[in-house]
Amino acid sequence: MNQAPIILEASFSEKIKTYILLSVGFFLLVTIIGIPFLIVWLLGFGQYVSRRYYENLKCSLSTRHLIFSKGAFFKVEKTIPLENIQDLTFLQNPILNLLELRVLKIETAGSSNPHGSDIKLIGIVKAEEFKQKVLEQRELRMRKIDDKPLEPKDRESLEVLLEIRNLLKEISKKQPDYENTSHRSYRLYW
């Protein structure tokens, strides 16, 4: 399979490490069971996990896909075709505002996620420019798909569908028009 050329590699702010440390620490504090783990988290384990997550965080834009990988111990890589991207949205919360970070939420068509988002990119440097570049490349990709001539197998499928449509039209012409016929008779028997 041909690899599509990479157009842009996203860079991420190192403030993500602080965001992860504070976010997980907050949730550990809020839960009663998590309080004992909070001490371990803040004394070093959290810094180690945050650093590993940051080191494995990558996002690149190719001519066909958006490729994203993340994970501290278990790595996940997602490849999203540009034509499936429906919306790009920025999210913020008080901690993100404090650290001057933004979340770029990418929603796709046919998403398996019930919340409708496949990727949340936290802390991209120059996030607005990255979003604009993804939208531009998506638009170019969509134009190429629309202008692409039909392949022989696609042409055959189209012919079969047209034949089915024509048969359905013929069948509907042969069916009596029940709306225009008066077939109600009312008789009263006493």
C-alpha positions in Angstrom: 0.0 0.0 0.0 1.3 3.4 -0.9 2.1 5.7 1.9 0.6 9.2 1.5 3.2 12.0 1.8 3.2 13.8 5.1 2.3 17.5 4.8 2.5 18.6 8.4 3.8 17.2 11.7 2.0 18.7 14.8 4.2 19.7 17.7 2.8 19.6 21.2 3.4 21.9 24.2 5.4 20.5 27.1 2.6 22.0 29.3 0.7 18.8 28.6 2.8 17.1 31.2 1.6 19.5 33.8 -2.0 19.2 32.6 -2.0 15.4 32.9 -0.4 15.6 36.3 -3.0 18.1 37.6 -6.0 16.5 35.9 -5.3 13.0 37.3 -4.4 14.5 40.6 -7.7 16.3 40.8 -9.7 13.1 40.0 -7.7 11.2 42.6 -8.5 13.9 45.2 -12.2 14.0 44.4 -12.5 10.2 44.9 -12.1 9.0 48.4 -10.4 5.8 47.3 -7.9 7.8 45.2 -6.5 10.0 48.1 -3.8 7.4 49.1 -2.8 7.1 45.5 -2.6 10.9 45.2 0.6 11.0 47.3 2.3 8.4 45.1 1.1 10.2 42.0 2.4 13.6 43.1 5.7 12.2 44.4 7.0 11.0 41.1 4.8 8.4 39.4 2.6 11.1 37.9 5.6 12.9 36.5 6.9 9.7 35.0 3.6 8.8 33.4 3.1 12.4 32.1 6.6 12.4 30.5 6.1 9.0 28.8 2.7 10.2 27.5 4.2 13.4 26.1 7.1 11.5 24.4 4.7 9.1 22.6 2.3 11.9 21.5 2.4 12.3 17.7 0.1 13.7 15.1 0.8 14.1 11.4 -1.3 15.2 8.5 -0.8 13.4 5.1 -2.5 14.1 1.8 -5.1 11.3 2.7 -5.1 10.8 6.5 -4.7 12.3 9.9 -2.5 10.0 11.9 -2.5 10.2 15.7 -0.6 8.1 18.3 -0.6 8.4 22.1 -0.1 6.4 25.3 2.2 6.1 28.3 2.3 2.3 28.6 -0.2 1.1 26.1 0.1 2.9 22.8 -2.8 3.7 20.5 -2.5 4.8 16.9 -5.5 6.0 14.9 -5.6 6.8 11.3 -8.6 8.8 10.1 -9.3 9.3 6.4 -9.7 13.1 5.7 -13.0 12.5 3.9 -14.5 11.1 7.1 -13.8 14.2 9.2 -17.0 16.0 9.9 -16.1 18.7 12.4 -13.1 20.2 14.2 -13.9 22.0 17.5 -11.9 23.7 20.2 -12.6 22.8 23.8 -11.4 24.6 26.9 -11.7 24.3 30.7 -10.2 26.2 33.6 -7.1 24.1 33.9 -6.5 24.3 30.1 -7.0 28.1 30.2 -4.5 28.3 33.2 -1.9 26.4 31.2 -2.7 28.2 27.9 -3.6 24.9 26.2 -6.4 24.0 23.8 -8.1 20.7 22.9 -8.9 20.1 19.3 -11.8 17.7 19.1 -12.2 15.8 15.8 -15.5 14.3 15.0 -15.9 11.8 12.2 -18.6 10.2 10.1 -19.4 6.7 11.1 -17.8 7.1 14.5 -17.8 4.0 16.7 -17.6 6.3 19.7 -21.1 7.1 21.1 -20.0 10.6 22.0 -19.1 11.3 18.4 -15.4 12.1 18.8 -12.6 10.0 17.5 -9.7 12.1 18.6 -9.0 14.8 21.2 -5.7 16.5 20.5 -4.5 18.3 23.6 -1.9 21.1 23.5 -1.0 21.4 19.8 1.3 24.4 19.3 -0.3 26.8 16.9 -3.6 24.8 17.1 -5.6 27.2 14.9 -3.1 26.9 12.1 -3.1 23.1 12.4 -6.9 23.1 12.3 -7.0 25.3 9.2 -4.4 23.1 7.4 -6.5 19.9 8.2 -9.6 21.6 6.8 -7.8 22.8 3.7 -6.4 19.3 3.0 -9.8 17.7 3.6 -11.3 20.0 1.1 -8.6 19.2 -1.5 -9.2 15.5 -0.8 -12.9 15.7 -1.2 -12.5 17.5 -4.6 -10.2 14.8 -5.8 -12.7 12.1 -4.8 -15.6 13.9 -6.5 -13.6 14.4 -9.7 -12.3 10.8 -9.8 -13.7 8.7 -12.7 -15.7 5.6 -11.9 -13.7 2.3 -11.9 -15.1 -0.6 -13.9 -16.6 -2.4 -10.8 -18.2 0.9 -9.7 -19.6 1.4 -13.2 -21.1 -2.1 -13.1 -22.7 -1.4 -9.7 -24.1 1.8 -10.9 -25.7 0.0 -13.9 -27.3 -2.6 -11.7 -28.7 0.1 -9.5 -30.1 2.0 -12.4 -31.7 -1.2 -13.7 -33.3 -1.8 -10.3 -34.6 1.7 -10.3 -36.1 1.3 -13.8 -37.8 -1.9 -12.8 -39.3 -0.3 -9.7 -40.7 2.5 -11.8 -42.3 0.0 -14.2 -43.8 -1.9 -11.3 -45.2 1.3 -9.8 -46.8 2.2 -13.2 -48.6 -1.2 -13.4 -50.0 -0.9 -9.8 -53.5 0.6 -9.7 -53.7 4.0 -8.3 -55.7 3.5 -5.1 -55.8 7.1 -4.1 -57.8 8.2 -7.2 -60.3 5.4 -7.3 -63.5 5.5 -5.4 -64.0 2.0 -4.1 -65.9 2.7 -1.0 -69.6 1.8 -0.9 -71.7 2.4 2.1 -74.8 0.3 2.6 -77.0 0.4 5.6 -78.8 -2.7 6.5 -81.6 -2.3 9.0 
